[in-house]
Amino acid sequence: MDFDLKNIPDQPQRVAIVTGANSGLGFETAHALCQKQIRVIMACRNLAKAEKAKKQICDKIPEAKIETSLLDLASLNSVRAFAKMYSTKYDRLDLLINNAGVMMPPYKVTEDGYELQFQANYLSHFLLTGLLLPLLTKTACSRVVSLSSKAHEEATIDFEDLQCAHHYSKWKAYGQSKLVCLIFAKELNRRLHKTGATTIALAAHPGISNTGLFRYFPKWFNAVLSPLLAPLITHSPKNAAKPTLNAALGQNVTGGVYYGPSGFMGFKGAPGKVDSSEVSKDEEIAKRLWEVSEELVEFRYLN
Ligand SMILES: NC(=O)c1ccc[n+]([C@@H]2O[C@H](COP(=O)([O-])OP(=O)(O)OC[C@H]3O[C@@H](n4cnc5c(N)ncnc54)[C@H](OP(=O)(O)O)[C@@H]3O)[C@@H](O)[C@H]2O)c1
């Protein structure tokens, strides 16, 4: 049966973290989880924006159990502080939605010395998941959902220059960051499965939706092409969040699966299981990525 939020029961005992929940897909995801009475922690880098988004949700769902918390994925210290705060305050974590992302910014190195897209989209989520793993695994049937993209399809991983220090192509770096998110989701699921935990990991992509993600796109593209192409290949953030929600809340889902829109070329349409590139399924590459990631964040888990 196709995923439909209406068929999902209320889940008042459950708790979810959504990174980057103040706008776009993260906002829609948080909103939908609140509709199901799930307690939602909006983990955002800008608390003023997060509070504004929280108010928008509370205006529609006054009984929403929702709070905001600071998380800047461009800082591993911020990730550690958030995980510590969460682990002190809560004794369960049902859903971790690794949603936040940035696309095609000018070249920037974070305070930790890593390329911004690689760290914000992937590496910090890798650390966040590891730090929250004790809570995830003690919570029955918990799930970790990581956001990938159609951009992963043409992407490769350059292990010799993961941080794009020798050559920065904004698009290649974005594609690589989204590919590693997908590889991570699959490898995380394999490693969880070996431990016998009931936690599963999945990945999702939204197709295309005109959100804040496109802020670094060339102005001419947004001005000229976007109005022509938009009706053909994009859908609303609300619809684009459905693959994430399918992965997070769908019944009869299995770990390691990738959800996305099932319409023309995966740009839009109802959510369903979708295929991914060969490299995203390569277990040797996944193992290598995991080991490199552990070294970069100086934290080991599930090995
Ligand atoms: N929209 C699409 O067509 C599309 C397609 C494929 C994949 N995706 C993926 O979907 C996810 C959500 O994107 P979106 O379309 O909803 O874009 P969006 O509206 O720009 O939302 C991105 C969210 O991530 C947050 N974020 C960015 N950098 C961060 C950092 N350093 N620390 C913490 N949060 C940070 C943003 O915060 P601020 O508001 O403070 O910037 C915002 O809340 C991303 O992972 C993206 O790669 C989107």
The ligand as an SDF file (V2000), in Angstrom:
LIG
                    3D

 48 52  0  0  0  0  0  0  0  0999 V2000
   15.1710   20.9820   -2.1490 N   0  0  0  0  0  0  0  0  0  0  0  0
   15.5910   20.0620   -2.9850 C   0  0  0  0  0  0  0  0  0  0  0  0
   15.2670   20.0580   -4.1880 O   0  0  0  0  0  0  0  0  0  0  0  0
   16.4880   18.9580   -2.4990 C   0  0  0  0  0  0  0  0  0  0  0  0
   16.8920   17.9940   -3.4210 C   0  0  0  0  0  0  0  0  0  0  0  0
   17.6880   16.9680   -2.9920 C   0  0  0  0  0  0  0  0  0  0  0  0
   18.0790   16.8850   -1.6720 C   0  0  0  0  0  0  0  0  0  0  0  0
   17.6960   17.8500   -0.7940 N   0  0  0  0  0  0  0  0  0  0  0  0
   18.1750   17.7440    0.5850 C   0  0  0  0  0  0  0  0  0  0  0  0
   17.1270   18.0140    1.4840 O   0  0  0  0  0  0  0  0  0  0  0  0
   17.6630   18.5290    2.7040 C   0  0  0  0  0  0  0  0  0  0  0  0
   16.8590   19.7460    3.1440 C   0  0  0  0  0  0  0  0  0  0  0  0
   17.0470   20.7900    2.2070 O   0  0  0  0  0  0  0  0  0  0  0  0
   15.9150   21.8480    1.8630 P   0  0  0  0  0  0  0  0  0  0  0  0
   15.6050   21.6790    0.4350 O   0  0  0  0  0  0  0  0  0  0  0  0
   14.8200   21.7850    2.8510 O   0  0  0  0  0  0  0  0  0  0  0  0
   16.7600   23.2010    1.9950 O   0  0  0  0  0  0  0  0  0  0  0  0
   16.5960   24.4520    2.9820 P   0  0  0  0  0  0  0  0  0  0  0  0
   15.2310   24.9710    2.9710 O   0  0  0  0  0  0  0  0  0  0  0  0
   17.7310   25.3580    2.6520 O   0  0  0  0  0  0  0  0  0  0  0  0
   16.8390   23.7810    4.4070 O   0  0  0  0  0  0  0  0  0  0  0  0
   18.1160   23.3630    4.7960 C   0  0  0  0  0  0  0  0  0  0  0  0
   18.1970   23.3970    6.2950 C   0  0  0  0  0  0  0  0  0  0  0  0
   19.5180   23.0150    6.6820 O   0  0  0  0  0  0  0  0  0  0  0  0
   19.9990   24.0010    7.5650 C   0  0  0  0  0  0  0  0  0  0  0  0
   21.4500   24.1010    7.5870 N   0  0  0  0  0  0  0  0  0  0  0  0
   22.2900   24.4950    6.6040 C   0  0  0  0  0  0  0  0  0  0  0  0
   23.5480   24.5310    7.0540 N   0  0  0  0  0  0  0  0  0  0  0  0
   23.5010   24.1680    8.3710 C   0  0  0  0  0  0  0  0  0  0  0  0
   24.4480   24.0390    9.4020 C   0  0  0  0  0  0  0  0  0  0  0  0
   25.7370   24.3410    9.2120 N   0  0  0  0  0  0  0  0  0  0  0  0
   24.0410   23.6390   10.6310 N   0  0  0  0  0  0  0  0  0  0  0  0
   22.7410   23.3800   10.8760 C   0  0  0  0  0  0  0  0  0  0  0  0
   21.7870   23.5020    9.9360 N   0  0  0  0  0  0  0  0  0  0  0  0
   22.1650   23.8930    8.7040 C   0  0  0  0  0  0  0  0  0  0  0  0
   19.3790   25.3010    7.0990 C   0  0  0  0  0  0  0  0  0  0  0  0
   19.4780   26.2960    8.1020 O   0  0  0  0  0  0  0  0  0  0  0  0
   19.3680   27.8690    7.7150 P   0  0  0  0  0  0  0  0  0  0  0  0
   17.9240   28.1260    7.4510 O   0  0  0  0  0  0  0  0  0  0  0  0
   19.8820   28.5400    8.9510 O   0  0  0  0  0  0  0  0  0  0  0  0
   20.2290   28.0790    6.5090 O   0  0  0  0  0  0  0  0  0  0  0  0
   17.9630   24.8160    6.8550 C   0  0  0  0  0  0  0  0  0  0  0  0
   17.2720   24.7070    8.0650 O   0  0  0  0  0  0  0  0  0  0  0  0
   19.1390   18.8170    2.4290 C   0  0  0  0  0  0  0  0  0  0  0  0
   19.9190   17.7870    3.0020 O   0  0  0  0  0  0  0  0  0  0  0  0
   19.2410   18.7750    0.9180 C   0  0  0  0  0  0  0  0  0  0  0  0
   20.5260   18.3670    0.4710 O   0  0  0  0  0  0  0  0  0  0  0  0
   16.8990   18.8870   -1.1730 C   0  0  0  0  0  0  0  0  0  0  0  0
  1  2  1  0
  2  3  2  0
  2  4  1  0
  4  5  1  0
  4 48  2  0
  5  6  2  0
  6  7  1  0
  7  8  2  0
  8  9  1  0
  8 48  1  0
  9 10  1  0
  9 46  1  0
 10 11  1  0
 11 12  1  0
 11 44  1  0
 12 13  1  0
 13 14  1  0
 14 15  2  0
 14 16  1  0
 14 17  1  0
 17 18  1  0
 18 19  2  0
 18 20  1  0
 18 21  1  0
 21 22  1  0
 22 23  1  0
 23 24  1  0
 23 42  1  0
 24 25  1  0
 25 26  1  0
 25 36  1  0
 26 27  1  0
 26 35  1  0
 27 28  2  0
 28 29  1  0
 29 30  1  0
 29 35  2  0
 30 31  1  0
 30 32  2  0
 32 33  1  0
 33 34  2  0
 34 35  1  0
 36 37  1  0
 36 42  1  0
 37 38  1  0
 38 39  2  0
 38 40  1  0
 38 41  1  0
 42 43  1  0
 44 45  1  0
 44 46  1  0
 46 47  1  0
M  CHG  2   8   1  16  -1
M  END
$$$$
